């Protein structure tokens, strides 16, 4: 019986017998995954910055501020 050092179950992600999803994510896809995560974080920060400008620089009431990335959700 093979044991895995990962705490995540493999759940059949390695169908061809090659490296699984988590192994690829931590090796060949690592830099691209970090770039994608950085894009999401910077977009989130940009949205907070835009809302701060709307509230404090433009003087908009807090209920009038817009949400760019999730236009259907109001916080």
Beta strands, then each sheet from edge to edge (+ up, - down):
end
